């Protein structure tokens, strides 16, 4: 009976160590995933801002193109 206590205690301690290491690794991975999600959300917002600014720039270019056509028409009419 005394020969069984030491191996059982050893395996219980080993199992407890494995479970605790796995638990802390899981917690660390959850925190890393949360940080990754926050970073992706920031990138998504930056992309949306860039898209809206790009659309505004495109509209300004179209407006400038129309104005340039009008100026070209005026210059051709002077000839």
mmCIF file of the C-alpha atoms, coordinates in Angstrom:
data_MODEL
# 
_entry.id   MODEL 
# 
loop_
_atom_site.group_PDB 
_atom_site.id 
_atom_site.type_symbol 
_atom_site.label_atom_id 
_atom_site.label_alt_id 
_atom_site.label_comp_id 
_atom_site.label_asym_id 
_atom_site.label_entity_id 
_atom_site.label_seq_id 
_atom_site.pdbx_PDB_ins_code 
_atom_site.Cartn_x 
_atom_site.Cartn_y 
_atom_site.Cartn_z 
_atom_site.occupancy 
_atom_site.B_iso_or_equiv 
_atom_site.pdbx_formal_charge 
_atom_site.auth_seq_id 
_atom_site.auth_comp_id 
_atom_site.auth_asym_id 
_atom_site.auth_atom_id 
_atom_site.pdbx_PDB_model_num 
ATOM 1  C CA . UNK A 1 1  ? 0.000   0.000  0.000   1.00 0.00 ? 1  UNK A CA 1 
ATOM 2  C CA . UNK A 1 2  ? 2.821   2.402  0.821   1.00 0.00 ? 2  UNK A CA 1 
ATOM 3  C CA . UNK A 1 3  ? 4.402   1.698  -2.574  1.00 0.00 ? 3  UNK A CA 1 
ATOM 4  C CA . UNK A 1 4  ? 1.334   3.079  -4.369  1.00 0.00 ? 4  UNK A CA 1 
ATOM 5  C CA . UNK A 1 5  ? 1.113   6.453  -2.592  1.00 0.00 ? 5  UNK A CA 1 
ATOM 6  C CA . UNK A 1 6  ? 4.274   7.984  -4.048  1.00 0.00 ? 6  UNK A CA 1 
ATOM 7  C CA . UNK A 1 7  ? 3.517   7.213  -7.757  1.00 0.00 ? 7  UNK A CA 1 
ATOM 8  C CA . UNK A 1 8  ? -0.118  8.323  -7.375  1.00 0.00 ? 8  UNK A CA 1 
ATOM 9  C CA . UNK A 1 9  ? 0.953   11.574 -5.695  1.00 0.00 ? 9  UNK A CA 1 
ATOM 10 C CA . UNK A 1 10 ? 3.546   12.122 -8.428  1.00 0.00 ? 10 UNK A CA 1 
ATOM 11 C CA . UNK A 1 11 ? 0.984   11.673 -11.209 1.00 0.00 ? 11 UNK A CA 1 
ATOM 12 C CA . UNK A 1 12 ? -1.547  13.888 -9.429  1.00 0.00 ? 12 UNK A CA 1 
ATOM 13 C CA . UNK A 1 13 ? 1.045   16.649 -9.085  1.00 0.00 ? 13 UNK A CA 1 
ATOM 14 C CA . UNK A 1 14 ? 2.076   16.173 -12.727 1.00 0.00 ? 14 UNK A CA 1 
ATOM 15 C CA . UNK A 1 15 ? -1.560  16.309 -13.886 1.00 0.00 ? 15 UNK A CA 1 
ATOM 16 C CA . UNK A 1 16 ? -2.131  19.481 -11.832 1.00 0.00 ? 16 UNK A CA 1 
ATOM 17 C CA . UNK A 1 17 ? 0.933   21.092 -13.395 1.00 0.00 ? 17 UNK A CA 1 
ATOM 18 C CA . UNK A 1 18 ? -0.197  20.180 -16.918 1.00 0.00 ? 18 UNK A CA 1 
ATOM 19 C CA . UNK A 1 19 ? -3.695  21.521 -16.272 1.00 0.00 ? 19 UNK A CA 1 
ATOM 20 C CA . UNK A 1 20 ? -2.391  24.780 -14.788 1.00 0.00 ? 20 UNK A CA 1 
ATOM 21 C CA . UNK A 1 21 ? 0.046   25.348 -17.684 1.00 0.00 ? 21 UNK A CA 1 
ATOM 22 C CA . UNK A 1 22 ? -2.729  24.661 -20.193 1.00 0.00 ? 22 UNK A CA 1 
ATOM 23 C CA . UNK A 1 23 ? -5.057  27.059 -18.361 1.00 0.00 ? 23 UNK A CA 1 
ATOM 24 C CA . UNK A 1 24 ? -2.542  29.921 -18.365 1.00 0.00 ? 24 UNK A CA 1 
ATOM 25 C CA . UNK A 1 25 ? -1.664  29.341 -22.012 1.00 0.00 ? 25 UNK A CA 1 
ATOM 26 C CA . UNK A 1 26 ? -5.362  29.479 -22.867 1.00 0.00 ? 26 UNK A CA 1 
ATOM 27 C CA . UNK A 1 27 ? -5.720  32.757 -20.990 1.00 0.00 ? 27 UNK A CA 1 
ATOM 28 C CA . UNK A 1 28 ? -2.695  34.200 -22.788 1.00 0.00 ? 28 UNK A CA 1 
ATOM 29 C CA . UNK A 1 29 ? -4.093  33.089 -26.150 1.00 0.00 ? 29 UNK A CA 1 
ATOM 30 C CA . UNK A 1 30 ? -7.453  34.685 -25.354 1.00 0.00 ? 30 UNK A CA 1 
ATOM 31 C CA . UNK A 1 31 ? -5.741  37.981 -24.561 1.00 0.00 ? 31 UNK A CA 1 
ATOM 32 C CA . UNK A 1 32 ? -3.703  37.790 -27.769 1.00 0.00 ? 32 UNK A CA 1 
ATOM 33 C CA . UNK A 1 33 ? -6.862  37.047 -29.770 1.00 0.00 ? 33 UNK A CA 1 
ATOM 34 C CA . UNK A 1 34 ? -8.607  40.011 -28.144 1.00 0.00 ? 34 UNK A CA 1 
ATOM 35 C CA . UNK A 1 35 ? -5.702  42.306 -29.071 1.00 0.00 ? 35 UNK A CA 1 
ATOM 36 C CA . UNK A 1 36 ? -5.733  40.938 -32.619 1.00 0.00 ? 36 UNK A CA 1 
ATOM 37 C CA . UNK A 1 37 ? -9.477  41.593 -32.904 1.00 0.00 ? 37 UNK A CA 1 
ATOM 38 C CA . UNK A 1 38 ? -9.004  45.164 -31.663 1.00 0.00 ? 38 UNK A CA 1 
ATOM 39 C CA . UNK A 1 39 ? -6.221  45.724 -34.194 1.00 0.00 ? 39 UNK A CA 1 
ATOM 40 C CA . UNK A 1 40 ? -8.368  44.320 -37.016 1.00 0.00 ? 40 UNK A CA 1 
ATOM 41 C CA . UNK A 1 41 ? -11.220 46.602 -35.984 1.00 0.00 ? 41 UNK A CA 1 
ATOM 42 C CA . UNK A 1 42 ? -8.855  49.584 -36.136 1.00 0.00 ? 42 UNK A CA 1 
ATOM 43 C CA . UNK A 1 43 ? -7.647  48.531 -39.581 1.00 0.00 ? 43 UNK A CA 1 
ATOM 44 C CA . UNK A 1 44 ? -11.244 48.115 -40.744 1.00 0.00 ? 44 UNK A CA 1 
ATOM 45 C CA . UNK A 1 45 ? -12.101 51.634 -39.577 1.00 0.00 ? 45 UNK A CA 1 
ATOM 46 C CA . UNK A 1 46 ? -8.994  53.011 -41.310 1.00 0.00 ? 46 UNK A CA 1 
ATOM 47 C CA . UNK A 1 47 ? -9.997  51.287 -44.545 1.00 0.00 ? 47 UNK A CA 1 
ATOM 48 C CA . UNK A 1 48 ? -13.498 52.752 -44.329 1.00 0.00 ? 48 UNK A CA 1 
ATOM 49 C CA . UNK A 1 49 ? -12.066 56.246 -43.800 1.00 0.00 ? 49 UNK A CA 1 
ATOM 50 C CA . UNK A 1 50 ? -9.703  55.770 -46.728 1.00 0.00 ? 50 UNK A CA 1 
ATOM 51 C CA . UNK A 1 51 ? -12.571 54.624 -48.938 1.00 0.00 ? 51 UNK A CA 1 
ATOM 52 C CA . UNK A 1 52 ? -14.704 57.624 -48.064 1.00 0.00 ? 52 UNK A CA 1 
ATOM 53 C CA . UNK A 1 53 ? -11.788 60.001 -48.647 1.00 0.00 ? 53 UNK A CA 1 
ATOM 54 C CA . UNK A 1 54 ? -11.039 58.276 -51.950 1.00 0.00 ? 54 UNK A CA 1 
ATOM 55 C CA . UNK A 1 55 ? -14.660 58.700 -53.021 1.00 0.00 ? 55 UNK A CA 1 
ATOM 56 C CA . UNK A 1 56 ? -14.537 62.409 -52.112 1.00 0.00 ? 56 UNK A CA 1 
ATOM 57 C CA . UNK A 1 57 ? -11.318 62.818 -54.120 1.00 0.00 ? 57 UNK A CA 1 
ATOM 58 C CA . UNK A 1 58 ? -12.869 61.016 -57.083 1.00 0.00 ? 58 UNK A CA 1 
ATOM 59 C CA . UNK A 1 59 ? -15.879 63.352 -57.009 1.00 0.00 ? 59 UNK A CA 1 
ATOM 60 C CA . UNK A 1 60 ? -13.568 66.373 -56.919 1.00 0.00 ? 60 UNK A CA 1 
ATOM 61 C CA . UNK A 1 61 ? -11.638 65.036 -59.910 1.00 0.00 ? 61 UNK A CA 1 
ATOM 62 C CA . UNK A 1 62 ? -14.851 64.547 -61.854 1.00 0.00 ? 62 UNK A CA 1 
ATOM 63 C CA . UNK A 1 63 ? -15.902 68.110 -61.038 1.00 0.00 ? 63 UNK A CA 1 
ATOM 64 C CA . UNK A 1 64 ? -12.491 69.432 -62.102 1.00 0.00 ? 64 UNK A CA 1 
ATOM 65 C CA . UNK A 1 65 ? -12.775 67.465 -65.338 1.00 0.00 ? 65 UNK A CA 1 
ATOM 66 C CA . UNK A 1 66 ? -16.093 69.139 -66.114 1.00 0.00 ? 66 UNK A CA 1 
ATOM 67 C CA . UNK A 1 67 ? -14.663 72.567 -65.361 1.00 0.00 ? 67 UNK A CA 1 
ATOM 68 C CA . UNK A 1 68 ? -11.678 71.844 -67.589 1.00 0.00 ? 68 UNK A CA 1 
ATOM 69 C CA . UNK A 1 69 ? -14.008 70.877 -70.429 1.00 0.00 ? 69 UNK A CA 1 
ATOM 70 C CA . UNK A 1 70 ? -15.834 74.166 -70.020 1.00 0.00 ? 70 UNK A CA 1 
ATOM 71 C CA . UNK A 1 71 ? -12.566 76.144 -70.082 1.00 0.00 ? 71 UNK A CA 1 
ATOM 72 C CA . UNK A 1 72 ? -11.461 74.247 -73.197 1.00 0.00 ? 72 UNK A CA 1 
ATOM 73 C CA . UNK A 1 73 ? -14.790 75.083 -74.824 1.00 0.00 ? 73 UNK A CA 1 
ATOM 74 C CA . UNK A 1 74 ? -14.336 78.758 -74.005 1.00 0.00 ? 74 UNK A CA 1 
ATOM 75 C CA . UNK A 1 75 ? -10.805 78.754 -75.402 1.00 0.00 ? 75 UNK A CA 1 
ATOM 76 C CA . UNK A 1 76 ? -11.943 77.049 -78.611 1.00 0.00 ? 76 UNK A CA 1 
ATOM 77 C CA . UNK A 1 77 ? -14.751 79.564 -79.026 1.00 0.00 ? 77 UNK A CA 1 
ATOM 78 C CA . UNK A 1 78 ? -12.265 82.465 -78.840 1.00 0.00 ? 78 UNK A CA 1 
ATOM 79 C CA . UNK A 1 79 ? -10.446 81.171 -81.931 1.00 0.00 ? 79 UNK A CA 1 
# 
